[in-house]
């Protein structure tokens, strides 16, 4: 089970599994199931039967544990939990959630007993800056810790956003180290970063810059009443 509020890293993990499994066993041995449309008889057949043309089968069930908790879904979840003991060794079963799974459900409790459960938490503070350093290294982007910390404060905590901004910086910087000026000129600031900038500009009575920041906030779709309240 891969779950947690850090949907970026959990999705990266699933993508890694899919690629390496397909490379080794072929794409036909991989099945992706939408948890909201899980057909119980077909699911049971797939995990209880050995694969036909390959050595292994990888079944990924997305968003099943986070479905709205109706009595019908609870019954289906119990049936899936019970079926795990019938799963063949040739079947690799992965449940993937884009948020934290409800730890009170029968399926979660069963997975906790018999499966590997990995919860992906959103990094904060220095952890986020270190995450940026690691991601930048993967992209061959030169950035030091203080600048990574500034990028985190400037763009907010969304790893999806930060990842996109790192790719944007890589295109512009090429082999040059990233600096604060690059980030401010290329990256889209978070609402909080924009509010801090606007507050500084107002305190300095910088009319043109203040109006420019307000215009940027309006163009980004922010509610200006919320902006002025903050």
N, C-alpha and C positions, 0 to 999 in steps of 0.2 A: 504494500500500500504506500503510494506516494501522495502526500496531502500537505496542506498548509497554506497560509496567506501569501507566501512567496511563490506565486504561480509561475514566475519567470524561471527560477531554478528547477522547479519540479517539471516544467515543460521541457527544459533543456535535458533533464535526466531521461525523460520518456523518449525524446527524439534520439538521444544517444543509443538507447536500448533498441529502438526500431531499426536504426541504420545498421548497427553491428549484427543484429539478429538476421536482418534481410540479406546482408552481405554473406553470412555464413550458411543460412538455410534456404534463402530465396524468399521473395516477397509473397509467394502464395502460402507460405507457412505462417503468415502474420494476419491477425484479424483484429479490427478495431470495432468495438461495440459502444454505441451511444447508450449510456445508462438509463436515459429516459424512455428508451424503446427496447429495453432488454426483454427478449422473448425467452421465458424460462425453459421450456422444453428444448429449444435449440441450444441454449447456453449449456444445459446439462449434457447434451449429446457431445458438444464440442470439447468439454473438459474431461469427460469420462471415456472418450474413445481415442485410441492412438491415432496420430496423423497418418494420412494415406500415402503421400508421396515424399515426405521429409522425415528426418530423424526427430525433430522437435516442432512444437507449435507454440506460438506466442499469442496469447489472447489479452488484449488491453481493454478494460471496461472504464469508460470515462464518465464521471459525474453520477455514479450510481448511489453512493452513500449520501450525497447532498440533495437528493430528490425530496420534494415536499412530503412530509411524513403523514401519509394517509394510512388507513388500516390495510388497504390493498397492498401498498408498498411495503409496509412492515411485514406482512405475510411473505411477500416475495423475498425480502431481505433475509428472513429466517430460513427460507427454503435454500437460498444461495449459501448461507452460513453452514447449513447442514450438509450441502452437497460437496463442500471442500474436502471432506474425508474421502470422497469417491474420485477425486481428481487423479488422473494418471500422471506418472512421473515425466512422461514425454511432453506434458502441457505445462507451460510457464504462464501463470496467471498474474496479471498486474491490474490493480485498481488505482485509477488516477483521479484525484480531486483537485480543482483549482482553488479550493479554500480548505479550512480545517474541517476534518470529518467529525461528525457527532460521535463522541466517545461513549455515549450511552447506548448505542444501538447494538443489537445482537451480532451483526456482522463485524463491526469494529472489534468487539470483545473477542470474537472467534479469530479474527486476523491477528490480533495481538498475541494470541496463544500459538498459532501455527505458522505465521508468516513473518517476513521482515517488514516492519512498519517504520517509514522515514517521514518525519514531519519537517517541512521546509518553512523556516521562520524568516521574516523580512529583517535583514541586517540594519542596525542603527548605529549612529555615532561612528566610532573608529572602525567597527565591523563593516560599515557601509563604505568607508574610505578604502579599507583593505580589499573589499569586493571590487571596487573601481580599479585599484591597482592590478588585481588579478585579471579582470576583464580587459584592461588596456594592454597588458602583456600579451594576451591571446591575440589581440588585434595589432601587435607591434607598434603600439602608441606609447610615446615617451611622456610620462607624467610622474611628478613626485608626490609625496604624501600630502603636503600642504595644499597643493593644487587639486588633488583628488578630493580633499576635504571641502575645498571651495566649490567644486563641481557638485558635490552632494548637497551642499547648502543652497546652491543656486538653482538646481533642477528639481529638488524634492526627493522623496524616497522611492518613487516608482522605478523599479529595476528595468522595466520595459522602456521607459523614457530615457533613463541614463544610458542604456545599451545603444539606443538609437543616436543619442548625442555623441557617444564615444565614436561611433562609425562616422558621424559627420565631422568630428574633429580630426579623425584619421585622414579623411579625404583632403582636408585643408592643410593640416600640419605636415603630412607626409613624414619626413624623417626628423623634423624639428620638435623640440620639447613643447608641450602644451603649457600655456601661461593663462593667467586670469583674463587678460585682454582678449585672447582668442575665445574663451568661454563666453564672455559678455557680448562679444560681437556676433557669435555664431549660434549659441544655444538659446533655447526658449526657457525663460525663467519660470519657476513655479509661482503660484499665486502669492505665497508668503515672501519669496524673494522680491517679487515686484512691489509688494506692499512696503517692505523695508526700504527699497530704493525710492519709492514715491514719498515716503515719510522724510527721508533724508533730503530729497529735492525740495520739498515744501519748507522744511526747517531752514534751508539755505536760500529760500525765496527765489528759486530757480524756476521761473514761470514756464519757459519754453520746454525744458526737460520734464517738468511735472506733467504738462499737457501731453507730451509725447508718450510718457509712461501710461497715462490714463487711456490714451488712444490705443496703445498696444494691448492693454487689458481688455478694452471693449472689443477689439478685433479678434481676440482669442476666445471670445464668447463668455467672459466672466460677467456675472451680474454686478453692475456698478453700484447698486444699493449695498450689496454685500461688501464690495471693495471699500466704500466710504465708511461702512460700519466698522470694518476691521481697522 
